[in-house]
Amino acid sequence: MNRLFRILFDALGKILILVESVLGVRFVLRFLNANPAAEIMKLFYAVTNFLIAPFEGIFHEITVFGGVVDTVILSAAIAYTLVFFILKAIFVRR
């Protein structure tokens, strides 16, 4: 059973890396004030909105040096990582 959990969490770890990468790109684009009206940005935001939707409204955005620090994206990235490592600690024994 432990081997099954290891395989499962290895796959989930790879998915987490992908999710964190996408959130990182979204964070940087948001900080650099990428034009949300551009077609590629509309598509990117539409594809990634489900990742941050549960965290909307928890924190307000912060403006630093003219760029937006989107705390919703940061809180989503931190929460996904914490949940992954907590579940891994519970289910995967060494």
BELWO-V725202 format. One line per field, one symbol per residue. ss: DSSP state (@ for helix, = for strand, . for the rest). phi: phi as a letter, one per 40 degrees, with the letter a starting at -180 (. if undefined). burial: + if it has 9 or more other C-alpha atoms within 8 Angstrom, else -. A space follows every 50 residues. Layout:
ss=???
phi=???
burial=???
//
This chain:
ss=.@@@@@@@@@@@@@@@@@@@@@@@@@@@@@@.......@@@@@@@@@@@@ @@@@@......===..===.@@@@@@@@@@@@@@@@@@@@@...
phi=.cccccccccccccccdcccccccccccccccfdccccdccdcccccbdc cbdcbcgcbccbbbfgbccccccccccccccccdcccccccbcc
burial=----++--+--++--+---+-++--++-+++---------++--+--+-- -+--+-----+-----+++++++++++--++--+---+---+--
//
